[in-house]
Structures are given as structure tokens and as C-alpha cells.
Amino acid sequence: MAKLLRTPETQHRIHFQDCDMLGHLNNARYLDYFLNAREDQVAEHYDLNMGELAREQQAAWVITKHHLSYLKPARQGATVRISTQIIHFDNSNLVVEMQMRSQDGQRLLALLWSEMAFVKLPAGTRTDHADALMDLLDELDVPGIDYDPDGFDDRVKAVRQELKKVRRAAGQPD
């Protein structure tokens, strides 16, 4: 079996109706763009339909917390890159990191951590991931990112510094 893509990335155009009076993506709409991108990427790259998975397993992930940092405006009409990756998981939880970058991929516009719990349906009580899901999560978990529940701001800073080095190496201005 081919190795699964740990950090899928897709491009999205910022639509007029999603923007504020300044032509910036409305803060509330960032979540829609991120979550829609993740849903599309999971379906495309892992052949998973979240609705079908919930029906089959009688369980689903529910978001318990978001950490979102808005760094630079995503402007109306611009094309952005959205990448997503699992940075932590355990028996009943996972954390997905989502990054929105400029079209060239060298400027971080926003970073989101979505913390999720796996719950039984319809009760909504926490349950463990099935063995097959644990295997999939293990294959998709991105190595080299030291997840700390209180380390969101440190992660944002690290990603920004990494991109700054990339820009400097390419001779681009900060």
C-alpha cells in the first residue's frame, strides 16, 4: 500500500461574500474554510467520508476546542493554500493543525488547532478509537512536532520563523 500523505494541501479562493467591509476574510469564516478544506482532503487522500464513518462505527469526532491565530489578512479574491495535519492523538482524542498560507506558501496568514474527542452516537460520551482508526492515526501523525496543549503560541512562532528562513534563503523580503 502506498504511503498516505500526512500533510495534504489545497488551494482556495477567498470569496467576496465571506469578507468584511475591508475586503478581509471575516474572522468567523476562517473556521469554515479550514474545516471544509480538511473534509475535502480527508475524502480525497484517505477515502474517508465522515458521515459514513459515523454511521458504520456509531461514533464520530466532535470539536472540543479551537485555538486560532489570525496573523495576516486573507484578502477577497486572493488564492490561499490550506494545509492540514494530525499533530497529536491518543485513544479518544486528536489534534489537527491547519495552516492558511499565501498563494506562494511563504507567508502564514492563520494557524488553527482543532482539538477533537471521539464520542459514541447518539449518547455523545467519549469512546476509544477502533484499532483500525488507531493504525490510521499513527500513520498520519506528523513526526517532529512536539505537541503541548499549552504550546499554541510557541507553535505559531516556530512556523513563522521557519517561513522567514525560507523567504530569506530565497532572497525575498520579510
BALOBA-1460 file (C-alpha; in Angstrom, 3 decimals):
// residues 174
<rec num="1" residu="m" x="0.000" y="0.000" z="0.000"/>
<rec num="2" residu="a" x="1.253" y="3.486" z="-0.859"/>
<rec num="3" residu="k" x="2.246" y="5.746" z="1.998"/>
<rec num="4" residu="l" x="-0.509" y="8.208" z="2.875"/>
<rec num="5" residu="l" x="0.085" y="11.941" z="2.551"/>
<rec num="6" residu="r" x="0.450" y="13.301" z="6.086"/>
<rec num="7" residu="t" x="0.025" y="16.966" z="5.230"/>
<rec num="8" residu="p" x="-2.398" y="17.452" z="2.355"/>
<rec num="9" residu="e" x="-2.690" y="20.937" z="0.893"/>
<rec num="10" residu="t" x="-5.341" y="22.530" z="-1.271"/>
<rec num="11" residu="q" x="-5.851" y="25.956" z="-2.773"/>
<rec num="12" residu="h" x="-8.946" y="28.054" z="-2.162"/>
<rec num="13" residu="r" x="-10.100" y="31.410" z="-3.459"/>
<rec num="14" residu="i" x="-11.359" y="33.939" z="-0.905"/>
<rec num="15" residu="h" x="-14.913" y="34.794" z="-1.918"/>
<rec num="16" residu="f" x="-16.479" y="38.248" z="-1.718"/>
<rec num="17" residu="q" x="-19.459" y="37.150" z="0.411"/>
<rec num="18" residu="d" x="-17.065" y="35.798" z="3.057"/>
<rec num="19" residu="c" x="-15.290" y="39.109" z="3.585"/>
<rec num="20" residu="d" x="-15.795" y="42.125" z="5.829"/>
<rec num="21" residu="m" x="-16.013" y="45.784" z="4.709"/>
<rec num="22" residu="l" x="-12.225" y="45.958" z="4.405"/>
<rec num="23" residu="g" x="-12.124" y="43.070" z="1.947"/>
<rec num="24" residu="h" x="-10.575" y="40.715" z="4.509"/>
<rec num="25" residu="l" x="-11.874" y="37.226" z="5.174"/>
<rec num="26" residu="n" x="-14.304" y="37.532" z="8.085"/>
<rec num="27" residu="n" x="-12.842" y="36.011" z="11.259"/>
<rec num="28" residu="a" x="-15.744" y="33.582" z="11.659"/>
<rec num="29" residu="r" x="-15.335" y="32.330" z="8.084"/>
<rec num="30" residu="y" x="-11.769" y="31.127" z="8.689"/>
<rec num="31" residu="l" x="-13.222" y="28.134" z="10.523"/>
<rec num="32" residu="d" x="-15.435" y="27.291" z="7.547"/>
<rec num="33" residu="y" x="-12.516" y="27.479" z="5.123"/>
<rec num="34" residu="f" x="-10.307" y="25.346" z="7.376"/>
<rec num="35" residu="l" x="-12.901" y="22.687" z="8.191"/>
<rec num="36" residu="n" x="-14.170" y="22.439" z="4.612"/>
<rec num="37" residu="a" x="-10.599" y="22.031" z="3.371"/>
<rec num="38" residu="r" x="-9.952" y="19.274" z="5.922"/>
<rec num="39" residu="e" x="-13.151" y="17.443" z="4.998"/>
<rec num="40" residu="d" x="-12.259" y="17.575" z="1.292"/>
<rec num="41" residu="q" x="-8.677" y="16.470" z="1.931"/>
<rec num="42" residu="v" x="-9.737" y="13.522" z="4.118"/>
<rec num="43" residu="a" x="-12.173" y="12.357" z="1.440"/>
<rec num="44" residu="e" x="-9.634" y="12.757" z="-1.370"/>
<rec num="45" residu="h" x="-6.460" y="11.473" z="0.249"/>
<rec num="46" residu="y" x="-7.745" y="8.901" z="2.752"/>
<rec num="47" residu="d" x="-11.003" y="7.870" z="1.072"/>
<rec num="48" residu="l" x="-12.902" y="8.633" z="4.285"/>
<rec num="49" residu="n" x="-16.399" y="10.040" z="4.429"/>
<rec num="50" residu="m" x="-17.016" y="11.316" z="7.943"/>
<rec num="51" residu="g" x="-20.785" y="10.727" z="7.742"/>
<rec num="52" residu="e" x="-20.347" y="7.134" z="6.604"/>
<rec num="53" residu="l" x="-17.672" y="6.522" z="9.230"/>
<rec num="54" residu="a" x="-20.019" y="7.812" z="11.941"/>
<rec num="55" residu="r" x="-22.844" y="5.546" z="10.753"/>
<rec num="56" residu="e" x="-20.597" y="2.491" z="10.494"/>
<rec num="57" residu="q" x="-18.854" y="2.951" z="13.838"/>
<rec num="58" residu="q" x="-21.713" y="4.626" z="15.694"/>
<rec num="59" residu="a" x="-19.123" y="7.195" z="16.753"/>
<rec num="60" residu="a" x="-17.680" y="10.458" z="15.486"/>
<rec num="61" residu="w" x="-15.194" y="13.191" z="16.294"/>
<rec num="62" residu="v" x="-16.590" y="16.342" z="17.839"/>
<rec num="63" residu="i" x="-14.613" y="19.527" z="18.254"/>
<rec num="64" residu="t" x="-13.933" y="20.353" z="21.872"/>
<rec num="65" residu="k" x="-11.674" y="23.369" z="21.422"/>
<rec num="66" residu="h" x="-10.185" y="25.664" z="18.789"/>
<rec num="67" residu="h" x="-7.006" y="27.718" z="19.051"/>
<rec num="68" residu="l" x="-6.862" y="30.198" z="16.172"/>
<rec num="69" residu="s" x="-4.306" y="32.859" z="15.440"/>
<rec num="70" residu="y" x="-5.034" y="35.468" z="12.758"/>
<rec num="71" residu="l" x="-1.689" y="36.763" z="11.529"/>
<rec num="72" residu="k" x="-2.195" y="38.479" z="8.168"/>
<rec num="73" residu="p" x="-5.436" y="39.198" z="6.312"/>
<rec num="74" residu="a" x="-6.682" y="36.807" z="3.674"/>
<rec num="75" residu="r" x="-7.969" y="39.251" z="1.089"/>
<rec num="76" residu="q" x="-11.007" y="38.999" z="-1.180"/>
<rec num="77" residu="g" x="-10.156" y="37.381" z="-4.491"/>
<rec num="78" residu="a" x="-6.814" y="36.011" z="-3.303"/>
<rec num="79" residu="t" x="-5.921" y="32.368" z="-3.590"/>
<rec num="80" residu="v" x="-4.662" y="30.776" z="-0.379"/>
<rec num="81" residu="r" x="-3.136" y="27.424" z="0.450"/>
<rec num="82" residu="i" x="-4.648" y="25.411" z="3.274"/>
<rec num="83" residu="s" x="-2.685" y="22.501" z="4.689"/>
<rec num="84" residu="t" x="-3.871" y="20.198" z="7.458"/>
<rec num="85" residu="q" x="-2.140" y="17.590" z="9.581"/>
<rec num="86" residu="i" x="-2.612" y="15.497" z="12.687"/>
<rec num="87" residu="i" x="-0.125" y="16.621" z="15.321"/>
<rec num="88" residu="h" x="-1.382" y="14.559" z="18.273"/>
<rec num="89" residu="f" x="-3.696" y="11.673" z="19.039"/>
<rec num="90" residu="d" x="-4.418" y="9.219" z="21.797"/>
<rec num="91" residu="n" x="-7.105" y="6.586" z="22.450"/>
<rec num="92" residu="s" x="-10.026" y="9.011" z="22.164"/>
<rec num="93" residu="n" x="-8.663" y="12.416" z="21.113"/>
<rec num="94" residu="l" x="-6.861" y="14.045" z="18.248"/>
<rec num="95" residu="v" x="-5.499" y="17.455" z="17.367"/>
<rec num="96" residu="v" x="-5.485" y="18.686" z="13.777"/>
<rec num="97" residu="e" x="-3.294" y="21.628" z="12.865"/>
<rec num="98" residu="m" x="-4.459" y="23.702" z="9.915"/>
<rec num="99" residu="q" x="-2.430" y="26.420" z="8.258"/>
<rec num="100" residu="m" x="-3.594" y="29.058" z="5.814"/>
<rec num="101" residu="r" x="-0.747" y="30.490" z="3.781"/>
<rec num="102" residu="s" x="-0.315" y="32.917" z="0.926"/>
<rec num="103" residu="q" x="-0.552" y="31.536" z="-2.603"/>
<rec num="104" residu="d" x="3.239" y="31.097" z="-2.787"/>
<rec num="105" residu="g" x="3.140" y="29.243" z="0.545"/>
<rec num="106" residu="q" x="5.721" y="31.502" z="2.164"/>
<rec num="107" residu="r" x="3.568" y="33.661" z="4.445"/>
<rec num="108" residu="l" x="1.452" y="32.287" z="7.260"/>
<rec num="109" residu="l" x="-1.938" y="34.009" z="7.316"/>
<rec num="110" residu="a" x="-3.583" y="31.964" z="10.065"/>
<rec num="111" residu="l" x="-2.971" y="28.851" z="12.121"/>
<rec num="112" residu="l" x="-5.627" y="26.708" z="13.783"/>
<rec num="113" residu="w" x="-5.516" y="23.816" z="16.208"/>
<rec num="114" residu="s" x="-8.765" y="21.872" z="16.424"/>
<rec num="115" residu="e" x="-8.941" y="19.533" z="19.380"/>
<rec num="116" residu="m" x="-11.432" y="16.712" z="18.934"/>
<rec num="117" residu="a" x="-12.878" y="13.913" z="21.037"/>
<rec num="118" residu="f" x="-14.195" y="10.639" z="19.628"/>
<rec num="119" residu="v" x="-17.700" y="10.070" z="21.005"/>
<rec num="120" residu="k" x="-20.391" y="7.384" z="20.818"/>
<rec num="121" residu="l" x="-23.555" y="8.245" z="18.915"/>
<rec num="122" residu="p" x="-26.150" y="9.254" z="19.881"/>
<rec num="123" residu="a" x="-25.066" y="9.413" z="23.545"/>
<rec num="124" residu="g" x="-22.153" y="11.783" z="22.955"/>
<rec num="125" residu="t" x="-19.973" y="10.046" z="25.544"/>
<rec num="126" residu="r" x="-16.268" y="9.687" z="24.910"/>
<rec num="127" residu="t" x="-15.143" y="6.358" z="23.453"/>
<rec num="128" residu="d" x="-11.888" y="4.819" z="22.248"/>
<rec num="129" residu="h" x="-10.844" y="4.758" z="18.622"/>
<rec num="130" residu="a" x="-11.157" y="1.347" z="16.993"/>
<rec num="131" residu="d" x="-7.862" y="-0.450" z="16.292"/>
<rec num="132" residu="a" x="-8.073" y="0.307" z="12.563"/>
<rec num="133" residu="l" x="-8.518" y="4.026" z="13.309"/>
<rec num="134" residu="m" x="-5.573" y="3.962" z="15.721"/>
<rec num="135" residu="d" x="-3.448" y="2.423" z="12.958"/>
<rec num="136" residu="l" x="-4.554" y="5.109" z="10.504"/>
<rec num="137" residu="l" x="-3.925" y="7.915" z="13.005"/>
<rec num="138" residu="d" x="-0.498" y="6.500" z="13.751"/>
<rec num="139" residu="e" x="0.350" y="6.503" z="10.044"/>
<rec num="140" residu="l" x="-0.898" y="10.088" z="9.613"/>
<rec num="141" residu="d" x="0.581" y="11.619" z="12.775"/>
<rec num="142" residu="v" x="3.275" y="14.094" z="11.724"/>
<rec num="143" residu="p" x="6.616" y="13.387" z="13.404"/>
<rec num="144" residu="g" x="8.802" y="16.207" z="14.653"/>
<rec num="145" residu="i" x="6.032" y="18.381" z="16.071"/>
<rec num="146" residu="d" x="6.143" y="18.296" z="19.846"/>
<rec num="147" residu="y" x="2.537" y="18.866" z="20.791"/>
<rec num="148" residu="d" x="1.983" y="20.699" z="24.066"/>
<rec num="149" residu="p" x="-1.635" y="21.630" z="24.862"/>
<rec num="150" residu="d" x="-0.365" y="24.958" z="26.220"/>
<rec num="151" residu="g" x="2.149" y="25.495" z="23.413"/>
<rec num="152" residu="f" x="-0.045" y="27.005" z="20.708"/>
<rec num="153" residu="d" x="1.659" y="30.410" z="20.697"/>
<rec num="154" residu="d" x="5.079" y="28.736" z="20.613"/>
<rec num="155" residu="r" x="3.994" y="26.676" z="17.589"/>
<rec num="156" residu="v" x="2.771" y="29.793" z="15.744"/>
<rec num="157" residu="k" x="6.097" y="31.489" z="16.436"/>
<rec num="158" residu="a" x="8.063" y="28.435" z="15.250"/>
<rec num="159" residu="v" x="6.141" y="28.180" z="11.960"/>
<rec num="160" residu="r" x="6.574" y="31.901" z="11.313"/>
<rec num="161" residu="q" x="10.325" y="31.685" z="11.973"/>
<rec num="162" residu="e" x="10.611" y="28.661" z="9.681"/>
<rec num="163" residu="l" x="8.879" y="30.541" z="6.854"/>
<rec num="164" residu="k" x="11.033" y="33.613" z="7.461"/>
<rec num="165" residu="k" x="14.149" y="31.476" z="6.939"/>
<rec num="166" residu="v" x="12.666" y="30.106" z="3.703"/>
<rec num="167" residu="r" x="11.982" y="33.645" z="2.438"/>
<rec num="168" residu="r" x="15.483" y="34.817" z="3.339"/>
<rec num="169" residu="a" x="17.072" y="31.817" z="1.616"/>
<rec num="170" residu="a" x="15.037" y="32.674" z="-1.500"/>
<rec num="171" residu="g" x="16.166" y="36.310" z="-1.317"/>
<rec num="172" residu="q" x="12.672" y="37.614" z="-0.596"/>
<rec num="173" residu="p" x="11.895" y="40.489" z="1.768"/>
<rec num="174" residu="d" x="10.438" y="39.800" z="5.174"/>
